[in-house]
């Protein structure tokens, strides 16, 4: 699956905040929208998902114009703040039940999908959402947002606020999920998610440039003004040649 941007301009009123974006997000690899705070990453994600209407250009899903009509999932920062069920199983099943699934079918699908996010139903299905760790809450919330298994998944800063272990666990799951879904992730801290073949749209000064993960890393390593990746990451990360 491919989500293609063609000559996208994004506005706020009369002000152009992003101009002439051309990029292709695709399944089979991690897709990252990277940039410094305030560069327009989240606004672009809102434009792609239909929540921000002030843009021009065309968005294509494979060979058709993309119309955001329930064929995708969008999760904002800290989605666990939107929990409204007492137990995780009810939270995960809610989206399926709202779409008309029978309760037994919803439970079966929900348990399988929760497992995909690294949470065993035998342990977590009936557990109170108040008893989960930060990383468990985040994975449970993302499972709830994506349980209807949309082909396109858009996430805004999914690693924000997690400790190192939580980031590593979720990063591995997102990398695996990206092999079968088109996963587009906004982040200003790409180091956990960056892979050699990652698909990076780098936003800066109102424009966007496309890089592989390897090319983005090499530029950041050779020019400290390009993008501030952590020194520990620059010194320890190795890509195969």
N, C-alpha and C positions, 0 to 999 in steps of 0.2 A: 504494500500500500504506500502511496505517495501523497503528501499534502504539499502543493506547490504554490508559492507566492509569486505573483507577476506584477511588477511595477506598483507595489503597495506604498501609498502615502498615508500617514496617520496624522490626524488633526486634533487639536483642542480649540474649538472656535475657529478663528482665522489663523491660528499658529500651527505650522507644520512641525511635528515633533519627530517624525521618522519619514524619510523620503526615499523613494525608488528602491524598495526592498525587493530583491529577487533571490529566492532560495527554495530548496526542495527538502522537506523532511520525509523520512521513509522508515518503514519497518526493517528490522534486521540489524539495527544499530541504535545506540543512544543518540538522541537529538537534543542538543543543548542550545538555549538562547542565553548568551552570556553578556554581561556588561556591568559597568559600575552603577551604583545607586542613582536613580533618577534618569537613566538613559532611555527608558520607555519599554523595558522588558515586559512588565506586567500589563501595560496598556496594549502592547502588541498581542499578548495572549488573550486579553479581553476582546480585541478586534477579531481574532481568529475564531473565537467562540460565540460571537454575535452579541456580546454585552456592550461593546463600544462600537457605535455605528458611524463614527466620524472617520471614515477612511475611504480611499479610492483604490482602484486596481482590481485584480481578480485573484480569487483563491480557488484552486482546483483540487479535488479529491480524485486521484487517478485521472480519468479522462472527462470528468464531469465537474461542473461548477459546484463548489461546496456550499451547502445550505445547512447551517447548524440546527438540526431538528430532532435531537435526541440520539444521534448516531455517534456521539462522543461523550467522554466524561471530562469534567473540569473540576479540579480540586484547588482551592485557594490555600494560602498559608495557614498552618495550624488547623487543619480540618477537624481535629478531635474536639475543638471548642464547640462544634455543632452537634455533639452527641446529645440525643434526647431520649434514649432508651436506657433502662437500668442495666441490661446485660448485653454483652457483645453480640450474641447470636441474633437477638431481636434487631439490633442496629444493622447488622450485615444483611438480614433478610428484608428489611424495610423497602428497599428499592425494587426488589423483585415482586413483593406483594403489591406494591403500588402500581406495578405494570400488569397485574392480573394473574400472577403465578399462583397455583395452588400451594397451600402452606407446606405440604410434604415435599413438593418439588422444590420450593424455595429453600427449604432447610437443606435438602441434599446438595443443591447447587451452591448454597452459601457456605456449607462446610468444606466443599471441595475448593472453593475460591479462597476461603480463609487459610487453608493449607498452603495454597500458592503464595500467600503473603507471609509464610513462615510461622503461622500460629496454629498449633494443633487443636482441632475442635474438641478432642477429648479433654483438653486442659482449659481451653478458653471460651468455649461456646456459651456456657452458662455463667461465666465470670462477670462480676460487676465491672462496668467500665471505670469505676472509681478505684478499682484495685489493680489497674494495669500500670506498668511503668510508662515513661514518656515514649520510648520507642515502640512499645506494644500498642499504646493508644494511637500512635501515628499510623502504624501498619494496619490496625483494625479500622481506622477511619478511611484509609485509602482503599482497603478491601470493600468497605461499604459503598464508596463512591464509584467503584468500578465493577461491582458484582454482576452487572448485566453484560459484562465482557464486551464493551464497545471496541471497535477496531482502532479508534483514535482516542488516546488518553493524553490530556494536557494537565500539567502539574506546575504550580507556582511555589518555588522554594520548598520542595518536599523534605529537605534535610535540615531546615532551619530549626534551631533550638535543641537538636539532639546531641547527645554526647558522642564520642568517637566510636564506641561500640555500636550505638544505635544507627549512626550514619553508615558505618561499614555494612551492617546487616541489611539496611534498606537499600543501599547502593547496589549490593549484589542482587537483590530481588528485582530492582528496576532494570538492571542490565539483562537479566534473564527474561523479564517480561517484554523487553524491547525486541526480542528475537521473533515474537509472534504478533506484536501489536506495534502500531506507530505511536511511540511515546515521545512527547515533546515536553521538555523540562526547562523552566526558567530558573536560573541560579546565578548568584554573584560569587559563589564558592564552588567552582567546577572540579576541584581536585579529586574529590571522592568518586565522581562519576566519569571523569575523563578517561577514555580508552584510545588506543592508537587509531581506530577507525571511527571514532565518534564524529558525529555530524554537527559542527558548531556554527551557529549564526552569531557573530560578534557585533553588538550594537555599540556605536561610539559616535558622538558628535552628530547625531541625527541620521546616520547612515548605517548600513549593515554589510559586513563582509563574511564570506563563507570559508571555512577551514575544516580540514580533518583534525582529529584530536592531536595527532602527531605534529602537524604544522602549527597549530595553536600553541602547543607546549614549546616547540622549538623557538618560536618567536618570543614568547614570554621569557624563556630562559636567556635568550641572547640580548633582549632589550627590556630592561626593568621598567621602562615607561610604557611598554605596550599593554601589559595587564599584570596586576600585582598578585601573582601566585605565591603561596607561602614558600619561604626559603627551604624548609625541610622537604617540601614536595619537589622542588626544582632539583635539589641535590640527591634525592633518593629514588625518584621515579625513573624507571628504565623501560623503554619500548624496544621490542625486538626489531632488528634491522632487516 
